[in-house]
Amino acid sequence: MEQEMRIATKAVECVNELVKQNNNLRTRLAEAEELNDTLRQEAQMHAQEARTANGTIYEIYQAITGATGEPGNWNGAKPVIEKLAQLQERAGRMEDSFKEMRKLIQTDCSDATRIIAIKERADSILSDIQKAKEAAEQEEKPFNGMKMTLACEEGLKKSYHPGQEEHTHE
């Protein structure tokens, strides 16, 4: 009988140990499921952020190509950097043209009214050029600066050659 009691006691200890291990495994399973849910939610958030970023990159590439095509996001920021450099160069050329125009106004014009009107237009263009340069150098979206630069260039051509057909060159 004593041996049966020892066997029964040993069986109860084994069952208790198995119950303890089962409870421990259930706790670990619940923790793993909670971690899995957390990681799934984080992955979904990261996927949405990636879709948003890709959409933004696509819009930027469309803006710098005039919506004619996408240079490809594998090029990274290179197309944007190149476009920004072109805009800065164009703004510099416009500023040089403005300075030349200002000299001509000061030396070659005899009509006082025309001189005043042209000078005011030139000052306005210079201000727009400066804004365009600053936008091209500092703005996160330099394409607004590009539009301003193009508008300034057109205004400069109209003021510099009033009444003549416009000739664009790029």
MOMOHU-V885039 format. One line per field, one symbol per residue. ss: DSSP state (H for helix, E for strand, C for the rest). phi: phi as a letter, one per 30 degrees, with the letter a starting at -180 (. if undefined). psi: psi as a letter, one per 20 degrees, with the letter a starting at -180 (. if undefined). Layout:
ss->???
phi->???
psi->???
This chain:
ss->CHHHHHHHHHHHHHHHHHHHHHHHHHHHHHHHHHHHHHHHHHHHHHHHHHHHHHHHHHHHHHHHHCCCCCCCHHHCCHHHHHHHHHHHHHHHHHHHHHHHHHHHHHHHCCCHHHHHHHHHHHHHHHHHHHHHHHHHHHCCCHHHHHHHHHHHHHHHHHHHCCCCCCCCCC
phi->.ddddddddddddddddddddddddddddddddddeddddddddddddddddddddddddddddciiclcdjdddideddddddddddddddddddddddddddddccccdddddddddddddddddddddddddddcddcdddddddddddddddddddbdicddccbb
psi->hhhhggggggggggggghgghggghgghgggghggggghggghgghgghgggghgggghghhgijkkirpipiiicighggggghggggghghhgghgggggggghhipiogggggggggggggggghggggggghhhqhnihhhggggggggghggghhmpiqqppqq.
